[in-house]
Amino acid sequence: MNQIKVFAPATVANVACGFDVMGFAIEGIGDELTITKTDVPGLKITEIHGCEGLPTDSKKNVATVAVQSLLDSLKEKQSGGFEFKLNKNVIAGSGLGSSASSSSAAVFGVNKLLGDPFTKNELVYFAMQGEFAASGNAHADNVAPSILGGFTLVRSYDPLDIILLDYPDELFVSIIHPQIEIKTSDSKKILRKEISLKDAITQWGNVGGLVSGLSKGDYDLIGRSMQDVVAEPVRSMLIPLFDEIKTTALSNGALGCSISGSGPSIFALSKSFKTAKLVSSEFKNIYDSNDIESIMYVSKINPKGAEVIK
């Protein structure tokens, strides 16, 4: 096999209380890569569609940075190279894991072309290097669910330890992406460098509660636990009408509502598709009535993660 076409889904990271450690994959949106093995050494990006301004320099594009990390870790070095055609469907700066989707698809596809020398879990580390190139922080809360699918928890970064969490099948997510851009690197700069012990205890309790609620299918516990006292209070100031959006989500039956990744996208979890659709409609009405363009998504949790497509 000399050529492969792969897909890696967009993701919601942090999931309120799980800053830099929790995330889940969504359905219907993600980046697609066509990867070709060549006889010419090196990595070459030949086409990028769907997003202007992304670097084609292999040392600067997150996809090829991640792949180079993978190649550097091989026991047997490759004599040839790879060419990449990238179809960007996850909007950069959306808070839906745009760089993660590209990095994840790239390492997943190259790994397949090489005969799967690494497991999916091992690929997470390489995709993290793409995240480092994008934001200066090698976090895994987007790349882990993009590669593995489902709902993931980063138990540890050193050593890297990713846990796939159980979650109820009836869980749906509503996402609204107001058409403004917030760079992850900028969003991280405004966070407090230190938090109080009181806030830390609150956040730890909510993470444990959310994991427990997901595993038990306890929707009330899921909702009670989706409280973020670390990132949301600061980052929400960058997102127009955030408080109104959150209040509307909860009043229309959502379990919880918070910022997706570094924003500006906002997500809400609901127990049913019907509720998720209602919440998404109310989200859209708020931004439309304030003349703010937005894009809506309604999805189940994507259980597959990165995959080969035709």
C-alpha positions as CSV (number, residue, x, y, z in Angstrom):
1,M,0.0,0.0,0.0
2,N,1.5,3.3,-1.2
3,Q,-1.4,5.6,-0.6
4,I,-4.1,6.1,2.0
5,K,-6.9,8.4,2.8
6,V,-7.6,9.0,6.5
7,F,-10.0,11.0,8.7
8,A,-9.6,12.2,12.2
9,P,-12.5,13.9,14.0
10,A,-12.9,17.2,15.6
11,T,-13.0,17.2,19.4
12,V,-14.3,19.0,22.5
13,A,-11.5,19.4,25.1
14,N,-11.5,20.3,28.8
15,V,-15.2,19.4,29.1
16,A,-15.7,22.1,31.7
17,C,-13.7,20.8,34.8
18,G,-11.1,18.7,32.9
19,F,-8.7,21.4,31.9
20,D,-6.0,19.8,29.6
21,V,-6.9,16.2,30.7
22,M,-10.4,15.5,29.4
23,G,-11.9,15.4,25.9
24,F,-14.2,13.6,23.5
25,A,-14.6,13.1,19.8
26,I,-17.5,14.3,17.7
27,E,-19.2,13.0,14.6
28,G,-19.6,14.5,11.2
29,I,-16.6,16.9,11.2
30,G,-12.9,16.3,11.0
31,D,-9.8,16.7,8.8
32,E,-9.1,14.4,5.9
33,L,-5.6,13.6,4.6
34,T,-4.4,11.7,1.5
35,I,-0.9,10.5,2.2
36,T,1.4,8.9,-0.5
37,K,4.7,7.1,0.0
38,T,7.4,8.4,-2.3
39,D,11.0,7.4,-3.2
40,V,12.1,11.0,-2.4
41,P,13.3,11.4,1.2
42,G,11.5,13.9,3.4
43,L,7.9,15.2,4.0
44,K,6.1,17.4,1.4
45,I,2.7,19.1,1.7
46,T,1.4,19.4,-1.9
47,E,-2.1,20.7,-1.3
48,I,-4.1,22.3,1.5
49,H,-7.9,22.9,1.0
50,G,-10.4,24.6,3.3
51,C,-8.1,27.0,5.1
52,E,-5.9,29.8,3.8
53,G,-2.6,30.7,5.4
54,L,-1.5,27.3,6.8
55,P,2.2,26.7,6.3
56,T,3.3,24.2,3.7
57,D,6.8,24.1,5.2
58,S,7.2,20.6,6.7
59,K,9.0,22.0,9.7
60,K,6.1,24.4,10.6
61,N,2.9,22.5,9.7
62,V,1.5,20.5,12.6
63,A,0.8,17.4,10.5
64,T,4.3,17.0,9.3
65,V,5.9,18.0,12.6
66,A,3.9,15.2,14.2
67,V,4.9,12.7,11.5
68,Q,8.6,13.6,11.8
69,S,8.4,12.8,15.5
70,L,7.0,9.4,14.6
71,L,9.7,8.7,12.0
72,D,12.4,9.8,14.4
73,S,11.2,7.1,16.8
74,L,11.3,4.2,14.3
75,K,13.9,1.5,15.0
76,E,14.4,1.1,11.2
77,K,14.8,4.4,9.4
78,Q,12.8,5.0,6.2
79,S,14.7,5.6,2.9
80,G,11.8,7.3,1.1
81,G,9.3,10.0,2.1
82,F,5.7,11.0,2.2
83,E,3.5,13.5,0.4
84,F,0.4,15.0,2.0
85,K,-2.9,16.5,0.6
86,L,-4.8,18.1,3.5
87,N,-8.5,18.8,3.4
88,K,-9.2,21.1,6.4
89,N,-12.8,20.8,7.7
90,V,-12.1,21.9,11.3
91,I,-11.8,25.6,11.3
92,A,-8.5,26.9,12.8
93,G,-9.1,28.9,16.0
94,S,-12.6,27.3,16.5
95,G,-11.8,25.5,19.8
96,L,-12.7,22.2,18.2
97,G,-9.2,20.8,17.9
98,S,-8.2,21.9,14.5
99,S,-4.5,21.3,14.9
100,A,-5.2,18.1,16.7
101,S,-7.3,16.7,13.9
102,S,-4.6,17.3,11.4
103,S,-1.8,15.9,13.6
104,S,-3.9,12.9,14.5
105,A,-4.9,12.1,10.9
106,A,-1.2,12.4,9.8
107,V,0.4,10.1,12.3
108,F,-2.5,7.6,12.0
109,G,-2.2,7.5,8.2
110,V,1.6,7.2,8.1
111,N,1.6,4.6,10.8
112,K,-0.8,2.5,8.6
113,L,1.4,2.9,5.5
114,L,4.3,1.7,7.6
115,G,2.5,-1.4,8.7
116,D,1.3,-0.2,12.1
117,P,4.6,-0.2,14.1
118,F,2.9,1.8,16.8
119,T,-0.4,1.3,18.6
120,K,-3.1,4.0,18.6
121,N,-2.2,4.8,22.2
122,E,1.5,5.3,21.2
123,L,0.4,7.6,18.4
124,V,-1.0,10.1,20.9
125,Y,2.5,11.2,21.9
126,F,3.6,12.0,18.3
127,A,0.4,13.9,17.6
128,M,1.1,16.0,20.8
129,Q,4.3,17.3,19.1
130,G,2.0,18.9,16.5
131,E,0.1,20.5,19.3
132,F,3.4,21.9,20.7
133,A,4.1,23.4,17.3
134,A,0.7,25.0,17.2
135,S,0.5,26.4,20.7
136,G,3.7,25.8,22.5
137,N,2.1,23.3,24.8
138,A,2.1,19.5,24.1
139,H,-1.3,18.8,25.5
140,A,-3.2,15.6,24.7
141,D,-6.9,16.4,25.6
142,N,-7.7,16.9,21.9
143,V,-5.4,14.5,20.1
144,A,-6.2,11.6,22.4
145,P,-9.9,11.5,21.6
146,S,-9.2,12.4,17.9
147,I,-7.0,9.3,17.6
148,L,-8.8,6.9,20.0
149,G,-12.3,8.1,19.7
150,G,-14.8,8.2,22.6
151,F,-14.3,10.1,25.9
152,T,-10.7,10.2,27.1
153,L,-8.9,11.1,30.3
154,V,-5.2,12.0,30.5
155,R,-4.3,10.4,33.8
156,S,-0.7,11.4,33.5
157,Y,1.6,13.3,31.1
158,D,4.8,11.9,32.5
159,P,4.6,9.0,31.8
160,L,1.8,9.5,29.3
161,D,-1.2,7.5,30.4
162,I,-4.5,7.8,28.5
163,I,-7.7,6.2,29.8
164,L,-10.8,5.5,27.7
165,L,-13.8,6.4,29.8
166,D,-17.2,4.7,29.7
167,Y,-20.1,7.0,28.8
168,P,-23.9,6.6,28.2
169,D,-24.9,6.0,24.6
170,E,-27.7,8.6,24.8
171,L,-25.3,11.4,25.4
172,F,-25.5,14.1,22.7
173,V,-23.5,17.4,22.3
174,S,-24.7,20.7,20.9
175,I,-21.9,23.0,19.7
176,I,-22.0,26.6,18.5
177,H,-19.1,28.3,16.9
178,P,-19.5,32.1,16.7
179,Q,-17.4,33.3,13.8
180,I,-14.6,34.9,15.8
181,E,-11.1,33.5,16.3
182,I,-9.4,32.9,19.5
183,K,-5.9,31.5,19.3
184,T,-5.1,28.7,21.7
185,S,-1.7,30.3,22.5
186,D,-3.4,33.7,23.4
187,S,-6.2,32.0,25.4
188,K,-3.6,30.2,27.5
189,K,-1.7,33.4,28.3
190,I,-4.7,35.0,30.1
191,L,-5.1,32.0,32.5
192,R,-4.0,32.4,36.1
193,K,-0.6,30.9,36.7
194,E,-1.7,29.8,40.2
195,I,-5.1,28.9,41.7
196,S,-6.3,28.7,45.3
197,L,-6.4,25.5,47.2
198,K,-10.2,25.9,47.4
199,D,-10.5,26.1,43.7
200,A,-8.2,23.1,43.2
201,I,-10.3,21.0,45.5
202,T,-13.5,22.1,43.8
203,Q,-12.0,21.2,40.4
204,W,-10.7,17.8,41.5
205,G,-14.1,16.9,43.0
206,N,-15.9,17.8,39.7
207,V,-13.5,15.8,37.6
208,G,-14.1,12.7,39.8
209,G,-17.8,13.4,39.7
210,L,-17.9,13.7,36.0
211,V,-15.9,10.4,35.4
212,S,-18.2,8.6,37.9
213,G,-21.4,10.1,36.3
214,L,-20.3,9.1,32.8
215,S,-19.5,5.5,33.9
216,K,-22.8,5.1,35.8
217,G,-25.0,6.9,33.3
218,D,-26.0,9.2,36.1
219,Y,-27.1,12.3,34.2
220,D,-27.7,14.4,37.2
221,L,-24.2,13.8,38.5
222,I,-22.8,14.6,35.0
223,G,-24.6,17.9,35.2
224,R,-23.6,18.8,38.7
225,S,-19.9,18.0,37.9
226,M,-19.7,20.2,34.7
227,Q,-18.5,23.2,36.7
228,D,-15.2,24.9,35.8
229,V,-13.6,27.3,38.3
230,V,-10.2,27.5,36.6
231,A,-10.5,28.4,32.9
232,E,-14.1,29.3,32.2
233,P,-14.3,32.3,34.4
234,V,-11.4,33.9,32.5
235,R,-11.9,32.6,29.0
236,S,-15.6,33.3,28.9
237,M,-14.9,37.1,28.9
238,L,-13.5,36.6,25.4
239,I,-16.7,35.0,24.1
240,P,-19.7,37.2,23.2
241,L,-22.9,36.4,25.1
242,F,-21.4,33.4,26.8
243,D,-23.4,33.8,30.0
244,E,-26.7,34.1,28.1
245,I,-25.8,31.0,26.0
246,K,-25.0,29.0,29.1
247,T,-28.2,30.1,30.9
248,T,-30.3,29.2,27.9
249,A,-28.7,25.8,27.5
250,L,-29.5,24.8,31.1
251,S,-33.0,26.3,31.0
252,N,-33.8,24.1,27.9
253,G,-32.7,20.8,29.5
254,A,-29.0,20.6,28.8
255,L,-27.0,18.7,31.5
256,G,-24.2,21.3,31.4
257,C,-22.6,23.9,29.2
258,S,-19.1,25.3,28.9
259,I,-16.3,26.4,26.6
260,S,-15.0,23.9,24.0
261,G,-11.2,23.9,24.3
262,S,-9.9,27.5,24.3
263,G,-13.0,28.8,22.6
264,P,-14.8,30.5,21.1
265,S,-17.0,27.4,20.5
266,I,-19.4,26.6,23.3
267,F,-20.8,23.1,23.9
268,A,-23.6,21.6,25.9
269,L,-24.2,18.0,26.8
270,S,-27.8,16.6,26.7
271,K,-29.5,13.3,27.4
272,S,-31.2,13.0,24.1
273,F,-31.0,14.1,20.5
274,K,-34.3,16.0,20.9
275,T,-32.9,18.1,23.7
276,A,-29.6,18.7,21.9
277,K,-31.5,19.9,18.8
278,L,-33.6,22.3,20.9
279,V,-30.5,23.6,22.7
280,S,-28.7,24.1,19.4
281,S,-31.7,26.0,17.9
282,E,-31.8,28.3,21.0
283,F,-28.0,28.9,20.7
284,K,-28.4,30.0,17.0
285,N,-31.3,32.3,17.8
286,I,-29.3,34.2,20.4
287,Y,-26.4,34.8,18.0
288,D,-28.6,35.5,15.1
289,S,-30.6,38.1,17.1
290,N,-27.3,39.9,17.9
291,D,-26.0,39.8,14.3
292,I,-23.2,37.4,15.1
293,E,-22.7,34.7,12.4
294,S,-22.3,31.2,13.8
295,I,-22.0,27.5,12.8
296,M,-23.9,24.8,14.7
297,Y,-23.2,21.1,15.2
298,V,-25.2,18.4,16.9
299,S,-23.5,15.0,17.4
300,K,-23.2,11.9,19.4
301,I,-19.8,11.0,20.9
302,N,-17.7,9.5,18.1
303,P,-16.5,6.1,19.2
304,K,-14.1,5.4,16.3
305,G,-11.6,8.3,16.3
306,A,-9.1,8.2,13.5
307,E,-9.9,5.9,10.6
308,V,-9.2,4.9,7.0
309,I,-11.8,6.2,4.5
310,K,-12.4,5.7,0.8
